Amino acid sequence: MAHETNSLWIFGYGSLVWKPDFSYKRRKVGYIKGYKRRFWHGDDFHRGDKEKPGRVATLVEDEEACTWGVAYEVPESHMEESLQYLNVREVLLGGYITEIVEFVPKEKSHTPLLALVYIATSDNPIYLGPASDVEIAAQISISSGKTGHNIEYLLRLAEFMRLCCPEVEDEHLYSIEAALLKIFPHGEITLSAQRAL
């Protein structure tokens, strides 16, 4: 396993895959083992509010699973600034905690490395827990927060998976996306269309 000196790797599996908003040196697509991505966490700030919390991704332990996303290398010169930003975005406003995980890059020639990841657990007050794909999609369809509509979060994550990990079948993510598309007339909604919601 590679140990990069004077830098920190941060693994993102939700909005961080397409909206990191912090300084980084490089990024790698890949996965972590032992966790599955689930839309079980509530969001009453970024993608929802107190009355209509959004649903965003967290990680749930599962020995057989792996979750795909992006790892960002943050150089020492930007580490403090980036961690302060993420502490507000993910911990104070999002209710996430941090863990260290092994990240496996998609590129076979690259060595696995240790990365920091943000996870929301069931003892978080805004944790929503399991629900059917239809129920999750319905909640996402009506939720919007200070960062944007919850629909954008779901569609951009699905778009990332199709573009960067086309060989991976993320059944949970794609089933919610399919249920969401059935809610709207004409059976589809595009990223450009949902920005106006």
Salt bridges, closest charged atoms under 4 A:
GLU4 OE2 - ARG26 NH2 3.41
ASP21 OD2 - LYS19 NZ 3.19
ASP44 OD2 - LYS50 NZ 3.08
ASP62 OD2 - LYS36 NZ 3.73
GLU73 OE1 - ARG26 NE 2.45
GLU81 OE1 - HIS78 ND1 3.78
GLU90 OE2 - ARG89 NE 3.05
GLU152 OE1 - ARG47 NH1 2.93
GLU152 OE2 - ARG156 NE 2.98
GLU167 OE1 - LYS106 NZ 3.78
ASP170 OD2 - ARG37 NH2 2.79
GLU177 OE1 - ARG162 NH2 2.55
